[in-house]
């Protein structure tokens, strides 16, 4: 029995579907052969949902500006739940079995999707400045601690 059959899969991408195809686009096309795949484009002026190469590309959902600037996690989580509800309405069964995110700057509380499998596939530094700050601080602390040990 193959686990990856007839699943609802959401791929969250910082790169638009019509951008130069990279790994996340290829994963979506391959997974769409035996699953229902939804590719969430980054925010843009485009509207609607369209089908391309078996992949449902979602262009618009309820996007709440400025979530990353809110200092309180519980408020961020609440607002992201609103965004996620909007995304789930675009799927065929209003649920996601697998959420696969390549984007650290939006919808990063993957547990809010209630998916059985959550994948944070971070390959690039993001536009999330909090993430960049934390990453730089971790490097500074690591280098400092290494220098003390010598």
SULBELUR-V770100 format. One record per residue. RES is the residue in one small letter. PSI is psi in whole degrees, -180 to 180 (none if undefined). BURIAL is + if it has 24 or more other ideal C-beta (glycine too) atoms within 12 Angstrom, else -. D_FIRST is the distance of its C-alpha to the first C-alpha in Angstrom with 1 decimal. Layout:
BEGIN
res/psi/burial/d_first
RES/PSI/BURIAL/D_FIRST
RES/PSI/BURIAL/D_FIRST
END
This chain:
BEGIN
res/psi/burial/d_first
x/132/-/0.0
x/125/-/3.8
x/-33/-/6.4
x/61/-/9.0
x/135/-/8.8
x/40/-/11.8
x/154/+/13.3
x/115/+/17.1
x/129/+/18.1
x/125/+/21.7
x/121/+/23.3
x/120/+/26.8
x/140/+/29.0
x/-11/+/32.7
x/132/+/32.8
x/153/+/33.1
x/-37/+/30.8
x/9/-/33.8
x/170/-/34.6
x/121/-/34.2
x/126/-/30.4
x/-171/-/29.1
x/-45/-/25.8
x/-34/+/24.9
x/-42/+/25.5
x/-40/-/23.4
x/-45/+/20.4
x/-46/+/20.9
x/-43/+/21.1
x/-44/-/18.0
x/-30/+/15.9
x/-14/+/17.6
x/-29/-/16.0
x/9/-/12.9
x/174/+/14.3
x/108/+/17.7
x/133/+/19.6
x/127/+/23.1
x/112/+/25.4
x/109/+/28.3
x/156/+/31.4
x/162/+/34.2
x/138/+/37.1
x/-176/-/39.3
x/-10/-/41.5
x/151/-/38.9
x/157/-/37.7
x/-173/-/34.9
x/139/+/31.3
x/159/-/30.5
x/129/-/27.6
x/123/-/27.6
x/34/-/25.1
x/-2/-/22.5
x/131/+/23.2
x/113/+/25.2
x/119/+/28.0
x/121/+/29.8
x/-32/+/33.4
x/142/-/35.0
x/170/+/34.4
x/104/-/36.9
x/125/+/37.9
x/115/-/40.3
x/144/-/42.6
x/11/-/43.6
x/-42/+/40.9
x/-19/+/40.9
x/-9/-/44.6
x/128/-/44.5
x/-15/-/45.2
x/120/-/43.5
x/-41/-/39.8
x/-32/-/39.6
x/-41/-/41.1
x/-46/+/38.8
x/-43/-/35.8
x/-46/-/37.3
x/-36/+/38.0
x/-33/+/34.5
x/-39/-/33.1
x/-45/-/35.3
x/-43/+/33.9
x/-40/+/30.3
x/-41/-/31.0
x/-40/-/32.5
x/-44/+/29.4
x/-30/+/27.0
x/-20/-/29.3
x/-11/+/28.4
x/162/+/24.6
x/-33/-/23.3
x/11/-/22.3
x/29/-/24.7
x/159/+/22.0
x/132/+/20.1
x/-37/+/16.7
x/127/+/17.4
x/128/+/20.9
x/108/+/21.8
x/131/+/25.5
x/8/+/27.7
x/121/+/30.8
x/-3/+/32.8
x/-6/+/35.6
x/149/+/34.0
x/44/+/31.4
x/-6/+/31.0
x/79/+/30.3
x/-24/+/26.6
x/-24/-/26.3
x/-18/+/28.1
x/-17/+/25.1
x/27/-/23.3
x/153/+/20.0
x/-32/-/17.2
x/130/-/17.4
x/127/-/20.7
x/122/+/21.6
x/103/-/25.2
x/85/-/25.5
x/114/-/29.2
x/-15/-/30.6
x/155/-/34.0
x/145/-/36.9
x/-180/+/36.9
x/0/-/39.6
x/105/+/39.3
x/-29/-/42.7
x/-44/-/41.9
x/-45/-/39.0
x/-42/-/41.4
x/-47/-/44.0
x/-42/-/41.8
x/-46/-/40.4
x/-41/-/44.0
x/-39/-/45.2
x/-39/-/42.4
x/-45/-/43.6
x/-46/-/47.2
x/-42/-/46.6
x/-48/-/44.6
x/-40/-/47.5
x/-47/-/50.1
x/-37/-/48.5
x/-38/-/48.2
x/-31/-/51.8
x/-38/-/52.9
x/-24/-/51.3
x/none/-/53.3
END
